[in-house]
Amino acid sequence: MRESAVEPPRRLMRHFDEDGVACRLEWDELIAAMECVLAEFSRGNLVQPVRSIITVEERQRYVGIMPAVVGEVMGLKFVTFYPINSNRGIPTHHATIVLYDTQSGNPIATMDGRLITEMRTAAVSAAATKYLASPDSHALALLGSGVQARSHLAALSRVRRFSDVRVWSQTFAHAQRFAREYGVRAVDSAEEAVRGADVVVTATGAREPVLRGAWLKPGAHVNAIGSARPDWRELDDVAMRNVVFVDSREAAATEAGDVILAKAEIFAEIGELFAGLKEAPPPAATTVFKSLGLGCEDIAAAKLVAFKTLDDAVE
């Protein structure tokens, strides 16, 4: 009598929409996860190729494909970057993440990746700020007034206490709207925002520098998270002569216009600092963290979403 084949158990793949992601991501946990995954990345313990970028229309429409293997989970983010949307009232970034079990290859979950992209970017900046900004930092400058300004205000406030927050936007009405909504101060110029600030965030789609190094106070820390194209930049050459950290040397060499155009010397990957492979520069040093965003960050954040129980999520 021939034995019948044993059918493997079926595994249901869950889907999380943006509301489902939002109720499962919490800032302190996410910041810690980003610190951990970037330390592992810089130790060489993750599989993380540089993302593939497809240009649909130069300067207007791009698509990114970002795979990563992060321990027991692996996955891919498919992200659209459409600067053209900024004039149409539509988010410039949309994304979908697919998560798999590394050992079996079984699919675990799909999820909306727009909010993950927004929050993990700010969480990485918060981790960098925790290590590089003065502990008594109180003045924060936000250059840009979109979703990244909003998320950075929330995330950075978890690691430093800011009593003076200034926001500047290329459209002053946008800065005023942001200031009213979040109880901060709108200013007329980027220079006015930056002068005297302890921590600066550049979150723009600028093609040419909006931040001049001459404006930075000694010992300030800059999180530069916009303009992730090899021929775009937010910071001038003077700003990039300071102590520069990146999330990935390999990615910065191909994508980071701020680094490429200034021929900036990279001091370290931020994960090397998190892992204890590099010592932090002296407190008087002015530091720049150029963040491009890595697939391993998305997969680590997606893991938090997929493995958090509903009870945990609503506590």
URVENVEN-V563269 format. One record per pair of residues at least 24 apart in sequence whose ideal C-beta (glycine too) atoms are under 7 Angstrom apart, sorted by sequence separation. I is the first residue (numbers start at 1). J is the second residue. If there is no record, write none. Layout:
i=I j=J
i=I j=J
This chain:
i=46 j=70
i=59 j=83
i=60 j=84
i=75 j=99
i=93 j=117
i=138 j=162
i=145 j=169
i=191 j=215
i=201 j=225
i=202 j=226
i=209 j=233
i=210 j=234
i=211 j=235
i=212 j=236
i=214 j=238
i=230 j=254
i=233 j=257
i=234 j=258
i=240 j=264
i=243 j=267
i=245 j=269
i=75 j=100
i=138 j=163
i=139 j=164
i=140 j=165
i=141 j=166
i=142 j=167
i=143 j=168
i=144 j=169
i=168 j=193
i=207 j=232
i=208 j=233
i=209 j=234
i=211 j=236
i=213 j=238
i=230 j=255
i=232 j=257
i=233 j=258
i=237 j=262
i=245 j=270
i=73 j=99
i=74 j=100
i=122 j=148
i=138 j=164
i=167 j=193
i=206 j=232
i=209 j=235
i=212 j=238
i=213 j=239
i=229 j=255
i=231 j=257
i=73 j=100
i=121 j=148
i=125 j=152
i=129 j=156
i=133 j=160
i=166 j=193
i=209 j=236
i=212 j=239
i=228 j=255
i=230 j=257
i=73 j=101
i=74 j=102
i=206 j=234
i=211 j=239
i=213 j=241
i=228 j=256
i=229 j=257
i=233 j=261
i=245 j=273
i=73 j=102
i=118 j=147
i=122 j=151
i=126 j=155
i=130 j=159
i=145 j=174
i=149 j=178
i=153 j=182
i=213 j=242
i=72 j=102
i=118 j=148
i=122 j=152
i=125 j=155
i=126 j=156
i=129 j=159
i=145 j=175
i=204 j=234
i=227 j=257
i=230 j=260
i=71 j=102
i=72 j=103
i=125 j=156
i=129 j=160
i=227 j=258
i=259 j=290
i=119 j=151
i=122 j=154
i=123 j=155
i=126 j=158
i=202 j=234
i=258 j=290
i=37 j=70
i=69 j=102
i=118 j=151
i=122 j=155
i=126 j=159
i=145 j=178
i=202 j=235
i=79 j=113
i=224 j=258
i=256 j=290
i=73 j=108
i=77 j=113
i=256 j=292
i=255 j=292
i=79 j=117
i=243 j=281
i=252 j=290
i=160 j=199
i=252 j=292
i=251 j=292
i=243 j=285
i=245 j=287
i=156 j=199
i=243 j=286
i=245 j=288
i=251 j=294
i=242 j=286
i=243 j=287
i=244 j=288
i=245 j=289
i=246 j=290
i=247 j=291
i=248 j=292
i=242 j=287
i=247 j=292
i=242 j=288
i=244 j=290
i=248 j=294
i=143 j=190
i=247 j=294
i=240 j=288
i=152 j=201
i=239 j=288
i=143 j=193
i=152 j=203
i=141 j=193
i=149 j=201
i=141 j=194
i=235 j=288
i=149 j=203
i=148 j=203
i=141 j=197
i=139 j=196
i=140 j=197
i=146 j=203
i=139 j=197
i=143 j=201
i=144 j=202
i=139 j=198
i=140 j=199
i=141 j=200
i=142 j=201
i=143 j=202
i=144 j=203
i=138 j=198
i=143 j=203
i=144 j=204
i=137 j=198
i=142 j=203
i=143 j=204
i=137 j=199
i=134 j=198
i=219 j=283
i=224 j=288
i=228 j=292
i=133 j=198
i=219 j=284
i=222 j=287
i=224 j=289
i=133 j=199
i=218 j=284
i=219 j=285
i=220 j=286
i=221 j=287
i=222 j=288
i=223 j=289
i=224 j=290
i=225 j=291
i=143 j=210
i=219 j=286
i=222 j=289
i=224 j=291
i=143 j=211
i=218 j=286
i=223 j=291
i=129 j=199
i=216 j=286
i=125 j=201
i=148 j=225
i=144 j=226
i=134 j=219
i=34 j=120
i=38 j=124
i=133 j=221
i=30 j=119
i=34 j=123
i=132 j=221
i=21 j=111
i=30 j=120
i=34 j=124
i=21 j=112
i=31 j=123
i=35 j=127
i=129 j=221
i=16 j=109
i=22 j=115
i=30 j=123
i=34 j=127
i=13 j=107
i=15 j=109
i=18 j=112
i=21 j=115
i=25 j=119
i=129 j=223
i=11 j=106
i=13 j=108
i=14 j=109
i=15 j=110
i=16 j=111
i=17 j=112
i=21 j=116
i=31 j=126
i=128 j=223
i=13 j=109
i=15 j=111
i=16 j=112
i=18 j=114
i=27 j=123
i=31 j=127
i=13 j=110
i=18 j=115
i=125 j=223
i=125 j=225
i=121 j=225
i=128 j=245
i=86 j=205
i=83 j=205
i=124 j=247
i=31 j=155
i=27 j=154
i=31 j=158
i=27 j=155
i=28 j=158
i=27 j=158
i=128 j=270
i=131 j=273
i=127 j=274
i=132 j=280
i=131 j=280
i=134 j=283
i=132 j=287
i=132 j=289
i=128 j=289
i=125 j=289
i=125 j=291
i=124 j=291
i=121 j=291
i=121 j=293
i=124 j=297
i=120 j=297
i=120 j=298
i=117 j=298
i=120 j=301
i=116 j=298
i=113 j=298
i=116 j=301
i=116 j=302
i=111 j=302
i=111 j=305
i=109 j=306
i=108 j=306
i=50 j=250
i=99 j=299
i=50 j=251
i=97 j=298
i=99 j=302
i=50 j=254
i=99 j=303
i=97 j=302
i=99 j=306
i=38 j=247
i=77 j=295
i=77 j=298
i=75 j=299
i=74 j=299
i=70 j=296
i=73 j=299
i=42 j=269
i=68 j=295
i=75 j=302
i=67 j=295
i=68 j=296
i=42 j=271
i=66 j=295
i=70 j=299
i=41 j=271
i=42 j=272
i=70 j=300
i=73 j=303
i=68 j=299
i=38 j=270
i=39 j=271
i=43 j=275
i=66 j=298
i=38 j=271
i=42 j=275
i=39 j=274
i=42 j=277
i=38 j=274
i=39 j=275
i=35 j=274
i=51 j=295
i=48 j=294
i=48 j=295
i=48 j=296
i=46 j=296
i=41 j=294
i=41 j=296
i=37 j=296
i=37 j=297
i=34 j=297
i=37 j=300
i=34 j=300
i=33 j=300
i=33 j=301
i=30 j=301
i=33 j=304
i=30 j=304
i=29 j=304
i=25 j=301
i=25 j=304
i=24 j=304
i=25 j=305
i=24 j=305
i=21 j=305
i=24 j=308
i=16 j=305
i=24 j=313
i=23 j=313
i=23 j=314
i=14 j=306
